[in-house]
């Protein structure tokens, strides 16, 4: 396998459309094996959308491959600053670029940035699909949760955490 020519940078508001396209490509394809059709048609279209405030927060990253544009994205936000807790947010890799280190590079940048801001722990709401990835990155499973997206629509997730 050829080495992927990958660059990582902090996202800007101008990246919202590209992140939106990435999420709408990634989530439906990658989650299909681990979620029932009811979740795929109700919750996934709602979560597979870029959050402009997050993308433009200065704590969100995009990974670009030469000639391919944005192939990965993810960021973090403050969870509970008083407890030194942060949260990984909206991490995704283009399905055509899985297992090329894209998400691992993004998570490494997230962990470094959160640590630099004094955070001591970082958590995430993982999809069922991503639990092995996060486990390999040092996160541990805390338990299953239902994330209410809108009244009557919930997304089954897995709460995970790790020290920084």
N, C-alpha and C positions, 0 to 999 in steps of 0.2 A: 504494500500500500504506500502510495506517495505521501510525503509529509504535506499537511494542509498549511497553506500560506494564510495564517490567521492573524488579525489585528484586533485588539480589544481597546475600547475607549469609553469614556463616560458619555451617556446618551444626552441628547438635547431634545427640545420640543420638536425640532424638525424630523426626529426619528419616530414619532408616534405612528405614522402610517406604515412604516416598514415593520415596526414591532407588532402592529395590529395584524399585518399580513402573516408574519411569522407565527403568531399565536393561533391564528385561524387555520394555518396549515398543520401546525404541530399537534395541538391538543386533540383534535378529532382523530387523527391517525394513530397517535401513540396511546391514547387512553382506551380505545375501542376494545381491546382484549380484557381489560380489567373492570369495565363498568357496563351495566345493563343498558339496553337501548333506551329505556326511559330516561336515564341520566344523560345519555349522549344527545338526546333531542331537546331536553329541557334545560339542564344546568350547563352543559359544556358550551353551547353558543354564548351564554352569558359570561362565563369566566374567560373565554378565549378572545378577549378584547383588551387592547392596550388601555392603560390608565394614564391619561396625559399628565396628571400631577405627579405620578410616580416616575414616569419616563423623564420628565424635566426636573426631577428633584436634586440632581447632582449625586444621587446614590444608586443610579441605574446604569447598567453597562450594555453595550452592544458589541457582539463579536461579528466581524466581517471577514469574508473570504474573498481573495482577489477575484474579481470578475463575477462574483455571486451575490454580493450585497450582504445584508444582515442574515446570518445563519444561526445566531444565538443571542439571547438577551436574558437579563435578570438583574435584580437589585436587592436592596434592603431598606428597611426603615427602622426607626426607633420603636421598640416595643414599650418597655418600661425603663426609662432612663435612670430612675432612682435605684432600680435593681440591676442596672448595667445590662439590660436585655435588649437585643435587636431581633429582627425578623427577616428571613429571606423572603423575597417577594417576586412573584411572576417569572420564574425561571423556565426557559424553554430552549430547545435546540431543534433546528430544522430536521425532520425525520431522515432526510438524505445524508445528514452529516453526523449521525449518532456514532458514538465510540471513537471519536476523533479528538477527544479532550476539550471540546468546546465548552460544555457545561462545567467541567472541572476547572478550566481557566477562569470562568466567570465566578464560580464559588470561591476560588482562591483570592480573587480581587475583593469580593464581598467580605470575606473573613478578615483580610488585611485592613480594609477600610474601617470595619466595625471595631476591630481591635485598636486602631489608631485613634478612634473617637472615644476610647475608654470603656467600650462594652466588654463584658465578661462572659456573656452567654449569647448564643444565637439559636433561635428556633425557626421552625417552618411548619406550614401546613402542606404536607406532601400529598401528591396523588398516590394511589395504591401502586401505580406503575413506577414511580420514582423512588420508592422506599429502598430498594437495593442500592441505587446511586447514592442517596443520602447516607445510608449506613456505611458505605465504603468511604465517604467523606468524613466519617467520625461522628455522625449524628446517631442518637439512639431513639427508639420508638417509645413514646410516652402513652399512646393509646389512640384508638379510633375516635373521630369526631364527625359530626354533621355540621357543615357550614351552610347556614341559611343564606341563600342568594337573594331571594324575594319570598314573600309569603307563599307557601305551598311548594317552593322549589329549593331543595337542599342538595349539597354536593358532599358525598362521603370522602373524607380525607383522613390523613394520619398525622397527628401532632408528633413532631420530633424536635430534639434539642441537642446541643453540644456546647461544651465550654470553649472559650476562645483563649 
